[in-house]
Each structure stands twice: as structure tokens, then as C-alpha cells.
Amino acid sequence: MPKQSDPSAQLAEADASAIIAMAWQDDTPFEAIELQFGLSESAVVALMRSALKARSFRLWRTRVRGRMAKHQTRQSSAMRDPSGTLEVIRQDLSDAQETFPLPPSPLTRASLR
């Protein structure tokens, strides 16, 4: 039974899986996860900490920490003036027209028969 402070307690299993997959992707910023699922960067870190093994979490955290591609605000401030706002980020993300697919499921119609 999950703890009450566990961030995955309020999420469906598919949502938690999608968030974990997006967090592992190098080109998906935390802001995109926040817009799609409403989880801040610290909530994503807490979800990853509770869902991954300790070694996997440390590898992910080392990989993500300070990475320019995971922080849309750092990308936008590097490209233009440092007054980037959340509205500018939302506009940039909506202009990108990128979809974030769910990871493939091992279940198929043939495997269910």
C-alpha cells in the first residue's frame, strides 16, 4: 500500500509510467511534464525517487541535473532575454506541436487470448 506522501499515490499507473518515460527522455523539459500532468520538477523528482531503484534514481538524477534540455526556462533565456515567463514557455511548447507518446505496452490482443 503506497504512503500518503508518495507522489504516485494520486496518479494512475499509466500516468506515472508516462511521466517516468518523459523524465528519462533527454528532449522533454520538466515544464512539458508540468503542463501535461500538473507536476512540478520537485514532484517529478519525488516520483522518480519513489518509483525507481536507488541506483537507477542516482543515475537519472546525475544525468538530469543541470542539463539544458530538461529546463525550458534555461533554453529560452539562453536564446533571448532573461525575462522568459511561463506564458512564453507555454507558447513555445504549443508551437512545437510535439506529442508525448506513451511507452509501448507489452499487452496485445493476441497475448490476451
Secondary structure, 3 states (H helix, E strand, C coil): CCCCCCHHHCCCHHHHHHHHHHHHCCCCCHHHHHHHHCCCHHHHHHHHHHHCCHHHHHHHHHHHCCCHHHCHHHHHHHHCCCCCCHHHHHHHHHHHCCCCCCCCCCCCHHHHC
